[in-house]
Amino acid sequence: MDLIWKNNFELRTDLGLRRVCKESYKPQLGFGYALARVSFIVAQRCRLYLPGQWMNGICHRIVLRYLEKKYGDVALEFNNLRERTQDVTACKIWCCWWQGYDAAPPLVKLCLDSIRLQAGGCEVCLISRENYGNYVSIPTHIVEKYNQGRISTAHFCDVIRVNLLARCGGLWIDATVFVSGGIPQDIFARSFYSIRDGKSRYNISNGRWTTFLLASQGSVLMAFLSRMYEAYWERENEVLDYFLFDYLIEFAYRNNLAVTNEIDAVPLNNRCVHDLQPALMQHFDPEQIGLMLESGLFFKLTYKFYRNKNAERLLHVLAEYNRSFSTKSM
């Protein structure tokens, strides 16, 4: 969503529109993709829901068709893999802030603090630029392309994420997710878990999963994604789409029955996961926020917001909420 807001803002100027057009063209996907993507962004800016949905659907089909054509051989490798890839039962929570905790913005620190407070005895590991190599080995060609600037830090961390979950198991929670209650232990008993709020959006996931919260205990999906990223960055020098991670999950979902079963087995959960974020920009009732925190569990936020009184008030409410749990645990 942050990227969509960014694009909407840029469209207010001719320079912004030219930049969006330039960034939308991918030689592998052709002019059809670029035209559909720019049309989608314009339709969204003009609040034309149905035309935007139609153009977005064209983008999805073009990207997935390219993946099917270029990476069908990788999907075939996993056709006979129908159950857990390894027997792991890691009660471990993974988070990442590339610059480390001390350099994180206030909102990120509040979210990381909330994860530690609600971990329920599970080990919480904060991944950073300095320590990721202590936990996982990333293929050399991917590290080289990251160092060359061909892979952004966000997309490099996606590679770290799937490799950690494939090889070590556990629960990945983005550093911009606020946790308001104890993390259920049954999450760690599932081969795969993610937030499934069932709400239709422009993203290809369509409410079936989120990439900002994923759990794996020998998940076929994570093994599939680890291999896909390795193959992808052997053959490509740029991301096809900002939401490449979601497209790769959808590609796996369509091409492997075990992955389909893993994703479909996750029940509806955390249906208010995005409901707290508007309070960063809009006036809110603290009592309503308190009720929301008590009734929900995981809340996706963003550190990319204009500083304003509402955001400062929300940070204060979240800090007090963390403090109340910290006092109870003493």
VOBA-1610 file (N, C-alpha, C; in pm, whole numbers, padded with zeros to 5 digits, always signed):
BEGIN
Met+00082-00120+00000Met+00000+00000+00000Met+00085+00125+00000Asp+00202+00119+00065Asp+00289+00236+00069Asp+00327+00277-00072Leu+00354+00180-00159Leu+00393+00210-00295Leu+00279+00275-00371Ile+00155+00226-00349Ile+00039+00284-00416Ile+00021+00429-00375Trp+00031+00458-00243Trp+00020+00597-00198Trp+00128+00683-00261Lys+00248+00628-00270Lys+00361+00701-00328Lys+00330+00735-00474Asn+00279+00636-00550Asn+00249+00660-00690Asn+00137+00761-00707Asn+00035+00753-00622Asn-00075+00849-00631Asn-00025+00991-00610Phe+00065+01009-00514Phe+00119+01141-00486Phe+00199+01192-00606Glu+00277+01102-00667Glu+00362+01143-00778Glu+00280+01183-00899Leu+00161+01126-00914Leu+00080+01156-01031Leu+00025+01298-01030Arg+00045+01370-00921Arg-00005+01507-00913Arg+00079+01601-01001Thr+00193+01555-01048Thr+00279+01636-01134Thr+00308+01561-01262Asp+00334+01637-01371Asp+00370+01575-01499Asp+00499+01495-01484Leu+00593+01548-01404Leu+00719+01478-01381Leu+00692+01344-01315Gly+00597+01343-01219Gly+00564+01218-01151Gly+00504+01117-01248Leu+00416+01162-01339Leu+00354+01072-01435Leu+00459+01014-01529Arg+00553+01098-01574Arg+00659+01047-01662Arg+00744+00943-01590Arg+00770+00966-01462Arg+00849+00871-01385Arg+00776+00738-01370Val+00646+00743-01342Val+00567+00621-01330Val+00567+00544-01461Cys+00554+00616-01574Cys+00556+00551-01706Cys+00690+00481-01729Lys+00798+00550-01695Lys+00932+00493-01714Lys+00952+00370-01628Glu+00911+00377-01501Glu+00930+00265-01410Glu+00838+00147-01443Ser+00729+00173-01514Ser+00633+00067-01544Ser+00677-00019-01662Tyr+00765+00033-01747Tyr+00806-00045-01863Tyr+00913-00145-01826Lys+00885-00272-01849Lys+00979-00381-01829Lys+00993-00454-01962Pro+01113-00459-02020Pro+01131-00524-02151Pro+01076-00666-02155Gln+01090-00740-02042Gln+01044-00879-02039Gln+00892-00889-02053Leu+00820-00786-02003Leu+00674-00790-01998Leu+00609-00715-02113Gly+00686-00628-02180Gly+00634-00558-02297Gly+00555-00432-02264Phe+00511-00365-02372Phe+00438-00239-02356Phe+00298-00260-02300Gly+00242-00380-02323Gly+00108-00406-02271Gly+00102-00395-02120Tyr+00205-00448-02055Tyr+00211-00439-01909Tyr+00225-00293-01865Ala+00315-00219-01931Ala+00337-00079-01894Ala+00208+00002-01908Leu+00137-00019-02019Leu+00013+00054-02042Leu-00092+00019-01937Ala-00103-00110-01907Ala-00202-00153-01808Ala-00168-00100-01670Arg-00041-00102-01635Arg-00002-00056-01501Arg-00024+00094-01484Val+00014+00173-01585Val-00007+00318-01577Val-00157+00348-01573Ser-00235+00276-01653Ser-00380+00296-01655Ser-00441+00262-01519Phe-00389+00157-01457Phe-00436+00118-01324Phe-00410+00230-01223Ile-00288+00285-01225Ile-00252+00390-01128Ile-00336+00515-01151Val-00357+00552-01279Val-00439+00669-01310Val-00584+00646-01266Ala-00636+00526-01294Ala-00774+00495-01254Ala-00789+00500-01103Gln-00690+00452-01032Gln-00697+00455-00887Gln-00691+00598-00835Arg-00605+00679-00898Arg-00594+00819-00856Arg-00726+00892-00878Cys-00797+00853-00985Cys-00926+00917-01017Cys-01044+00846-00950Arg-01012+00745-00866Arg-01113+00669-00792Arg-01211+00599-00884Leu-01159+00545-00996Leu-01237+00465-01090Leu-01211+00319-01057Tyr-01291+00263-00968Tyr-01263+00131-00911Tyr-01265+00020-01016Leu-01373+00010-01093Leu-01386-00102-01187Leu-01282-00099-01298Pro-01258+00018-01364Pro-01151+00020-01465Pro-01014-00013-01404Gly-00991+00036-01280Gly-00865+00007-01214Gly-00850-00142-01187Gln-00958-00204-01143Gln-00955-00348-01115Gln-00929-00427-01244Trp-00988-00386-01351Trp-00971-00454-01480Trp-00826-00443-01527Met-00770-00322-01523Met-00631-00302-01565Met-00534-00377-01473Asn-00566-00380-01345Asn-00480-00452-01251Asn-00481-00602-01282Gly-00598-00653-01321Gly-00609-00794-01359Gly-00524-00826-01480Ile-00516-00732-01574Ile-00430-00752-01692Ile-00284-00761-01650Cys-00242-00673-01557Cys-00105-00678-01505Cys-00075-00814-01442His-00169-00863-01361His-00150-00993-01297His-00130-01104-01401Arg-00213-01103-01504Arg-00205-01210-01605Arg-00073-01205-01681Ile-00026-01086-01712Ile+00099-01073-01788Ile+00217-01122-01705Val+00223-01082-01578Val+00334-01124-01492Val+00333-01276-01472Leu+00217-01332-01443Leu+00208-01476-01418Leu+00237-01557-01545Arg+00195-01505-01660Arg+00225-01574-01786Arg+00375-01579-01810Tyr+00443-01468-01778Tyr+00589-01464-01793Tyr+00656-01565-01699Leu+00611-01571-01575Leu+00669-01665-01479Leu+00646-01809-01523Glu+00527-01838-01574Glu+00496-01974-01622Glu+00591-02013-01735Lys+00614-01920-01826Lys+00697-01949-01942Lys+00844-01962-01905Lys+00892-01875-01816Lys+01034-01868-01785Lys+01076-01963-01673Tyr+00983-01995-01582Tyr+01021-02072-01463Tyr+00938-02198-01443Gly+00878-02246-01551Gly+00803-02371-01543Gly+00891-02488-01502Asp+01020-02482-01541Asp+01112-02590-01504Asp+01133-02598-01353Val+01132-02483-01286Val+01148-02482-01141Val+01025-02544-01075Ala+00906-02511-01128Ala+00783-02569-01074Ala+00784-02721-01087Leu+00838-02771-01197Leu+00842-02916-01219Leu+00929-02986-01115Glu+01033-02917-01065Glu+01120-02977-00963Glu+01041-03015-00839Phe+00932-02942-00812Phe+00858-02960-00688Phe+00728-03037-00706Asn+00704-03090-00826Asn+00578-03159-00850Asn+00557-03280-00761Asn+00664-03346-00723Asn+00652-03467-00641Asn+00669-03438-00492Leu+00685-03310-00457Leu+00702-03274-00317Leu+00565-03240-00260Arg+00507-03333-00184Arg+00368-03318-00142Arg+00349-03307+00010Glu+00459-03305+00083Glu+00447-03294+00228Glu+00566-03216+00282Arg+00571-03200+00413Arg+00673-03118+00475Arg+00813-03152+00426Thr+00892-03049+00401Thr+01027-03069+00349Thr+01124-03112+00458Gln+01094-03081+00582Gln+01177-03125+00693Gln+01095-03114+00821Asp+01136-03187+00922Asp+01061-03187+01048Asp+01125-03086+01143Val+01071-02965+01144Val+01123-02861+01233Val+01008-02809+01319Thr+01040-02776+01441Thr+00938-02722+01533Thr+00998-02603+01607Ala+01047-02509+01529Ala+01117-02396+01588Ala+01019-02294+01646Cys+01032-02270+01776Cys+00956-02163+01840Cys+01045-02039+01838Lys+01063-01986+01718Lys+01154-01874+01698Lys+01084-01769+01614Ile+01102-01643+01652Ile+01039-01532+01581Ile+01149-01449+01516Trp+01133-01427+01386Trp+01230-01350+01308Trp+01173-01213+01274Cys+01253-01110+01295Cys+01220-00973+01254Cys+01343-00917+01183Cys+01326-00807+01114Cys+01441-00748+01045Cys+01429-00596+01042Trp+01536-00531+01081Trp+01554-00388+01053Trp+01700-00374+01010Trp+01720-00342+00885Trp+01851-00354+00820Trp+01959-00275+00892Gln+01923-00160+00947Gln+02022-00075+01015Gln+02037-00109+01163Gly+01958-00203+01213Gly+01965-00239+01354Gly+01865-00162+01439Tyr+01838-00213+01558Tyr+01735-00155+01645Tyr+01764-00009+01679Asp+01887+00024+01713Asp+01919+00160+01759Asp+01892+00265+01652Ala+01899+00226+01525Ala+01878+00322+01415Ala+01734+00322+01365Ala+01647+00245+01428Ala+01509+00234+01381Ala+01426+00356+01420Pro+01327+00393+01338Pro+01234+00502+01374Pro+01152+00463+01497Pro+01095+00562+01567Pro+01017+00534+01688Pro+00907+00431+01668Leu+00833+00439+01556Leu+00724+00344+01536Leu+00778+00202+01524Val+00888+00183+01454Val+00947+00051+01438Val+00993-00003+01574Lys+01053+00082+01657Lys+01095+00038+01790Lys+00976-00007+01873Leu+00864+00066+01863Leu+00743+00027+01937Leu+00693-00110+01890Cys+00696-00133+01759Cys+00650-00261+01706Cys+00743-00375+01750Leu+00873-00353+01740Leu+00968-00456+01783Leu+00955-00485+01932Asp+00934-00380+02011Asp+00914-00399+02155Asp+00789-00482+02181Ser+00683-00456+02104Ser+00557-00529+02123Ser+00576-00678+02090Ile+00655-00707+01987Ile+00680-00846+01950Ile+00753-00919+02062Arg+00854-00853+02120Arg+00929-00915+02230Arg+00839-00937+02352Leu+00751-00840+02380Leu+00662-00851+02496Leu+00561-00964+02480Gln+00521-00992+02357Gln+00413-01089+02333Gln+00465-01223+02281Ala+00598-01243+02284Ala+00659-01363+02225Ala+00627-01491+02301Gly+00587-01479+02428Gly+00548-01597+02504Gly+00658-01699+02524Gly+00778-01653+02545Gly+00889-01745+02568Gly+00966-01785+02444Cys+00916-01750+02326Cys+00988-01780+02203Cys+01106-01684+02187Glu+01214-01733+02128Glu+01329-01648+02101Glu+01297-01551+01988Val+01331-01425+02007Val+01311-01323+01903Val+01447-01283+01848Cys+01466-01303+01719Cys+01594-01271+01652Cys+01573-01153+01558Leu+01646-01045+01581Leu+01638-00928+01495Leu+01751-00935+01392Ile+01713-00952+01265Ile+01808-00961+01155Ile+01848-00820+01110Ser+01977-00801+01084Ser+02027-00673+01036Ser+02135-00696+00932Arg+02184-00587+00876Arg+02293-00595+00779Arg+02415-00664+00839Glu+02437-00642+00967Glu+02558-00692+01032Glu+02552-00840+01067Asn+02431-00894+01091Asn+02427-01031+01145Asn+02354-01134+01060Tyr+02296-01097+00946Tyr+02215-01195+00873Tyr+02294-01319+00833Gly+02423-01300+00807Gly+02508-01412+00770Gly+02528-01514+00881Asn+02497-01475+01005Asn+02508-01569+01117Asn+02394-01670+01119Tyr+02286-01639+01047Tyr+02167-01723+01053Tyr+02138-01799+00924Val+02177-01741+00812Val+02140-01802+00684Val+02245-01772+00579Ser+02262-01866+00485Ser+02356-01849+00375Ser+02278-01816+00248Ile+02305-01700+00191Ile+02237-01655+00069Ile+02328-01686-00050Pro+02273-01739-00160Pro+02355-01770-00277Pro+02441-01652-00321Thr+02564-01681-00360Thr+02662-01577-00392Thr+02613-01482-00500His+02547-01536-00605His+02506-01449-00716His+02400-01348-00671Ile+02319-01384-00569Ile+02219-01290-00518Ile+02287-01180-00436Val+02383-01217-00353Val+02457-01119-00273Val+02531-01022-00366Glu+02591-01075-00472Glu+02665-00989-00566Glu+02572-00890-00634Lys+02454-00933-00675Lys+02360-00842-00740Lys+02305-00738-00642Tyr+02292-00778-00516Tyr+02252-00680-00414Tyr+02361-00574-00398Asn+02486-00618-00389Asn+02598-00525-00374Asn+02615-00435-00496Gln+02572-00483-00613Gln+02580-00403-00735Gln+02463-00305-00748Gly+02367-00315-00658Gly+02251-00226-00662Gly+02139-00275-00751Arg+02149-00397-00804Arg+02043-00452-00890Arg+01924-00501-00808Ile+01949-00534-00682Ile+01844-00579-00591Ile+01833-00478-00478Ser+01713-00430-00452Ser+01693-00335-00344Ser+01706-00407-00210Thr+01725-00330-00104Thr+01733-00389+00030Thr+01603-00462+00065Ala+01489-00404+00028Ala+01359-00467+00059Ala+01349-00604-00007His+01389-00614-00133His+01378-00741-00204His+01488-00839-00160Phe+01601-00788-00118Phe+01705-00875-00064Phe+01658-00937+00068Cys+01590-00858+00148Cys+01536-00910+00275Cys+01426-01013+00251Asp+01355-01004+00138Asp+01259-01109+00104Asp+01330-01242+00083Val+01446-01238+00020Val+01524-01360-00001Val+01569-01417+00134Ile+01616-01329+00221Ile+01656-01373+00356Ile+01537-01437+00427Arg+01422-01374+00417Arg+01301-01421+00485Arg+01265-01565+00447Val+01256-01593+00316Val+01213-01727+00274Val+01320-01831+00305Asn+01447-01793+00298Asn+01553-01889+00329Asn+01556-01922+00478Leu+01534-01822+00562Leu+01526-01847+00706Leu+01412-01942+00738Leu+01295-01914+00683Leu+01178-01996+00713Leu+01189-02135+00653Ala+01254-02147+00536Ala+01271-02278+00474Ala+01369-02365+00551Arg+01476-02304+00601Arg+01584-02381+00663Arg+01574-02390+00815Cys+01517-02287+00877Cys+01514-02284+01023Cys+01373-02294+01080Gly+01273-02261+01003Gly+01137-02259+01053Gly+01113-02140+01145Gly+00992-02131+01197Gly+00958-02022+01288Gly+00858-01925+01227Leu+00849-01809+01287Leu+00751-01706+01248Leu+00824-01578+01211Trp+00795-01527+01091Trp+00850-01398+01048Trp+00745-01291+01069Ile+00782-01183+01139Ile+00693-01068+01157Ile+00769-00943+01115Asp+00712-00868+01021Asp+00776-00743+00979Asp+00789-00647+01096Ala+00891-00561+01088Ala+00920-00466+01196Ala+00818-00354+01205Thr+00719-00352+01114Thr+00613-00251+01121Thr+00479-00315+01158Val+00485-00431+01224Val+00363-00496+01273Val+00360-00482+01425Phe+00251-00424+01476Phe+00233-00411+01621Phe+00153-00531+01670Val+00204-00596+01776Val+00139-00714+01831Val+00076-00676+01965Ser-00055-00697+01977Ser-00127-00647+02094Ser-00164-00755+02196Gly-00130-00881+02166Gly-00162-00989+02260Gly-00063-01103+02244Gly-00073-01200+02332Gly+00018-01313+02327Gly+00009-01389+02195Ile+00123-01420+02135Ile+00126-01491+02007Ile+00089-01637+02031Pro-00017-01687+01967Pro-00063-01825+01992Pro+00044-01928+01953Gln+00063-02026+02040Gln+00162-02129+02013Gln+00122-02222+01900Asp-00008-02231+01869Asp-00047-02322+01762Asp+00000-02274+01624Ile+00039-02146+01615Ile+00098-02098+01490Ile+00223-02178+01456Phe+00300-02214+01559Phe+00426-02285+01538Phe+00406-02433+01512Ala+00284-02481+01524Ala+00255-02622+01499Ala+00212-02647+01355Arg+00182-02541+01282Arg+00136-02554+01144Arg+00254-02560+01047Ser+00236-02633+00936Ser+00340-02632+00833Ser+00350-02493+00770Phe+00235-02423+00761Phe+00234-02288+00704Phe+00125-02206+00772Tyr+00156-02078+00794Tyr+00057-01986+00851Tyr+00086-01846+00798Ser-00021-01772+00776Ser-00009-01631+00742Ser-00138-01562+00782Ile-00140-01431+00776Ile-00265-01358+00798Ile-00354-01378+00677Arg-00476-01416+00702Arg-00576-01438+00595Arg-00703-01364+00635Asp-00714-01240+00592Asp-00831-01162+00633Asp-00946-01174+00534Gly-00921-01235+00418Gly-01028-01261+00322Gly-01082-01139+00252Lys-01015-01026+00264Lys-01067-00903+00203Lys-01003-00880+00066Ser-01087-00854-00032Ser-01041-00837-00169Ser-00965-00706-00185Arg-00846-00714-00244Arg-00765-00594-00268Arg-00702-00604-00407Tyr-00627-00502-00443Tyr-00561-00504-00573Tyr-00445-00604-00577Asn-00388-00636-00462Asn-00276-00729-00457Asn-00320-00868-00504Ile-00230-00940-00571Ile-00261-01073-00624Ile-00299-01171-00512Ser-00258-01144-00388Ser-00292-01234-00277Ser-00441-01237-00250Asn-00508-01126-00277Asn-00654-01117-00261Asn-00700-01162-00123Gly-00622-01125-00019Gly-00661-01153+00118Gly-00633-01295+00164Arg-00559-01375+00085Arg-00532-01514+00123Arg-00404-01528+00206Trp-00315-01434+00195Trp-00191-01434+00273Trp-00135-01293+00277Thr-00038-01271+00363Thr+00040-01148+00362Thr+00187-01188+00368Thr+00272-01109+00308Thr+00415-01139+00314Thr+00479-01079+00438Phe+00407-00993+00510Phe+00467-00931+00629Phe+00452-01016+00754Leu+00378-01126+00745Leu+00370-01221+00856Leu+00352-01361+00798Leu+00456-01443+00817Leu+00458-01578+00761Leu+00519-01674+00863Ala+00462-01793+00874Ala+00520-01895+00961Ala+00539-02023+00882Ser+00645-02096+00915Ser+00674-02221+00845Ser+00735-02322+00940Gln+00689-02445+00928Gln+00754-02559+00993Gln+00768-02666+00885Gly+00874-02657+00807Gly+00894-02749+00696Gly+00798-02726+00581Ser+00753-02603+00561Ser+00656-02570+00456Ser+00713-02595+00316Val+00633-02661+00232Val+00670-02680+00092Val+00680-02544+00022Leu+00590-02453+00057Leu+00592-02320-00005Leu+00725-02251+00016Met+00779-02254+00139Met+00904-02183+00165Met+01021-02248+00090Ala+01020-02382+00080Ala+01124-02449+00002Ala+01113-02410-00145Phe+00989-02402-00195Phe+00962-02361-00333Phe+01014-02219-00357Leu+00980-02128-00266Leu+01019-01988-00282Leu+01171-01971-00275Ser+01236-02045-00187Ser+01381-02038-00176Ser+01447-02075-00308Arg+01397-02184-00369Arg+01451-02227-00499Arg+01414-02129-00609Met+01294-02073-00604Met+01250-01978-00707Met+01333-01852-00705Tyr+01362-01800-00586Tyr+01444-01679-00577Tyr+01585-01707-00629Glu+01638-01824-00599Glu+01771-01859-00649Glu+01772-01860-00801Ala+01671-01924-00862Ala+01662-01930-01008Ala+01632-01793-01068Tyr+01542-01719-01004Tyr+01503-01587-01056Tyr+01623-01495-01070Trp+01704-01487-00964Trp+01817-01394-00968Trp+01937-01450-01045Glu+01930-01575-01087Glu+02027-01626-01183Glu+01995-01575-01323Arg+01865-01555-01350Arg+01820-01523-01486Arg+01778-01378-01505Glu+01754-01306-01397Glu+01704-01169-01407Glu+01800-01072-01341Asn+01788-00944-01383Asn+01870-00838-01322Asn+01787-00729-01257Glu+01655-00747-01255Glu+01566-00651-01190Glu+01436-00720-01153Val+01361-00658-01064Val+01231-00717-01027Val+01129-00687-01136Leu+01044-00783-01165Leu+00939-00761-01264Leu+00835-00663-01212Asp+00811-00668-01082Asp+00708-00587-01020Asp+00746-00570-00873Tyr+00709-00457-00815Tyr+00741-00432-00674Tyr+00691-00546-00586Phe+00575-00603-00621Phe+00516-00711-00542Phe+00554-00848-00595Leu+00680-00863-00636Leu+00730-00990-00688Leu+00705-01105-00590Phe+00727-01081-00461Phe+00710-01184-00359Phe+00571-01246-00369Asp+00468-01161-00378Asp+00331-01211-00386Asp+00307-01289-00516Tyr+00366-01242-00625Tyr+00350-01314-00752Tyr+00415-01451-00745Leu+00529-01463-00678Leu+00594-01592-00667Leu+00511-01689-00582Ile+00445-01636-00479Ile+00355-01721-00399Ile+00238-01768-00484Glu+00179-01677-00561Glu+00068-01715-00648Glu+00112-01817-00753Phe+00233-01799-00807Phe+00290-01894-00903Phe+00302-02032-00839Ala+00351-02036-00715Ala+00361-02164-00643Ala+00223-02222-00617Tyr+00129-02139-00578Tyr-00008-02182-00548Tyr-00072-02250-00669Arg-00045-02197-00788Arg-00107-02250-00910Arg-00035-02373-00963Asn+00087-02397-00919Asn+00167-02502-00981Asn+00205-02617-00888Asn+00164-02611-00761Asn+00200-02719-00669Asn+00083-02746-00575Leu+00033-02868-00578Leu-00085-02902-00499Leu-00058-02891-00349Ala+00064-02927-00307Ala+00098-02918-00164Ala+00092-02773-00116Val+00140-02681-00199Val+00135-02538-00165Val-00010-02491-00160Thr-00089-02533-00260Thr-00231-02498-00261Thr-00298-02541-00131Asn-00270-02664-00089Asn-00331-02717+00033Asn-00284-02641+00158Glu-00154-02606+00161Glu-00101-02532+00276Glu-00171-02398+00292Ile-00185-02326+00182Ile-00246-02192+00187Ile-00395-02202+00217Asp-00463-02295+00151Asp-00608-02308+00171Asp-00643-02357+00311Ala-00548-02422+00378Ala-00575-02476+00512Ala-00573-02369+00621Val-00522-02250+00589Val-00516-02142+00688Val-00655-02081+00703Pro-00711-02079+00822Pro-00845-02022+00841Pro-00842-01869+00837Leu-00958-01810+00820Leu-00969-01664+00829Leu-00919-01618+00966Asn-00840-01511+00967Asn-00787-01462+01093Asn-00746-01316+01079Asn-00736-01246+01191Asn-00687-01108+01197Asn-00752-01017+01091Arg-00884-01017+01090Arg-00957-00942+00988Arg-00945-00790+01005Cys-00893-00745+01119Cys-00876-00601+01139Cys-00728-00561+01129Val-00648-00641+01060Val-00503-00621+01056Val-00463-00483+01003His-00543-00424+00914His-00509-00294+00855His-00589-00178+00917Asp-00670-00205+01017Asp-00762-00104+01068Asp-00694+00002+01154Leu-00576-00026+01204Leu-00508+00071+01292Leu-00431+00176+01212Gln-00390+00142+01092Gln-00303+00231+01015Gln-00363+00369+00985Pro-00493+00380+00954Pro-00549+00514+00927Pro-00531+00612+01043Ala-00517+00562+01165Ala-00502+00651+01281Ala-00371+00729+01277Leu-00278+00689+01191Leu-00154+00766+01174Leu-00179+00900+01106Met-00292+00911+01035Met-00319+01033+00959Met-00453+01097+00995Gln-00537+01026+01069Gln-00672+01076+01097Gln-00696+01086+01248His-00789+01173+01284His-00827+01185+01425His-00890+01055+01471Phe-00862+01015+01595Phe-00917+00891+01647Phe-00953+00907+01794Asp-01039+00816+01839Asp-01079+00810+01979Asp-00989+00707+02048Pro-00908+00748+02147Pro-00818+00655+02215Pro-00890+00532+02272Glu-01013+00550+02318Glu-01087+00435+02371Glu-01115+00333+02262Gln-01149+00382+02143Gln-01175+00291+02031Gln-01047+00217+01991Ile-00933+00288+01996Ile-00805+00224+01965Ile-00776+00114+02068Gly-00804+00144+02196Gly-00783+00045+02300Gly-00867-00080+02278Leu-00994-00061+02241Leu-01082-00175+02214Leu-01033-00255+02093Met-00982-00182+01993Met-00930-00249+01873Met-00810-00336+01909Leu-00720-00281+01990Leu-00600-00356+02030Leu-00636-00479+02112Glu-00738-00467+02195Glu-00778-00580+02279Glu-00850-00689+02200Ser-00919-00651+02094Ser-00996-00749+02017Ser-00914-00811+01904Gly-00805-00744+01861Gly-00721-00795+01754Gly-00592-00853+01807Leu-00498-00879+01719Leu-00369-00934+01759Leu-00254-00872+01680Phe-00256-00886+01548Phe-00152-00830+01463Phe-00206-00709+01387Phe-00131-00598+01389Phe-00173-00476+01321Phe-00060-00422+01234Lys-00085-00414+01104Lys+00017-00364+01011Lys+00015-00211+01011Leu+00133-00153+01034Leu+00149-00008+01031Leu+00254+00029+00927Thr+00290+00154+00919Thr+00396+00199+00830Thr+00473+00311+00898Tyr+00604+00313+00876Tyr+00684+00423+00929Tyr+00691+00538+00829Lys+00633+00519+00711Lys+00637+00621+00606Lys+00511+00706+00614Phe+00513+00804+00701Phe+00399+00894+00715Phe+00450+01034+00748Tyr+00371+01133+00710Tyr+00405+01271+00743Tyr+00380+01293+00892Arg+00476+01351+00959Arg+00462+01375+01103Arg+00344+01469+01127Asn+00256+01429+01217Asn+00138+01509+01248Asn+00093+01473+01389Lys-00002+01550+01441Lys-00046+01530+01579Lys-00113+01395+01599Asn-00187+01349+01498Asn-00253+01219+01512Asn-00152+01107+01525Ala-00048+01112+01443Ala+00056+01008+01449Ala+00126+01010+01585Glu+00157+01131+01634Glu+00222+01142+01765Glu+00133+01085+01876Arg+00003+01113+01867Arg-00092+01060+01966Arg-00097+00907+01960Leu-00096+00852+01839Leu-00102+00707+01826Leu+00025+00642+01881Leu+00140+00701+01852Leu+00265+00647+01906Leu+00262+00647+02059His+00204+00752+02116His+00193+00760+02262His+00101+00649+02315Val-00013+00627+02247Val-00107+00523+02288Val-00039+00386+02282Leu+00036+00360+02176Leu+00102+00230+02161Leu+00214+00212+02265Ala+00284+00321+02294Ala+00389+00314+02396Ala+00329+00281+02532Glu+00216+00345+02565Glu+00149+00317+02692Glu+00098+00173+02696Tyr+00050+00124+02584Tyr+00001-00014+02576Tyr+00115-00112+02604Asn+00230-00087+02540Asn+00348-00172+02567Asn+00390-00164+02713Arg+00386-00043+02767Arg+00429-00022+02905Arg+00339-00098+03001Ser+00210-00103+02971Ser+00117-00175+03058Ser+00149-00324+03062Phe+00187-00381+02946Phe+00223-00522+02942Phe+00357-00547+03008Ser+00447-00453+02991Ser+00580-00466+03053Ser+00566-00468+03203Thr+00478-00385+03258Thr+00457-00378+03404Thr+00395-00509+03455Lys+00301-00565+03377Lys+00235-00689+03420Lys+00333-00806+03425Ser+00433-00805+03334Ser+00526-00918+03326Ser+00638-00910+03429Met+00646-00799+03499Met+00755-00781+03597Met+00724-00858+03727
//
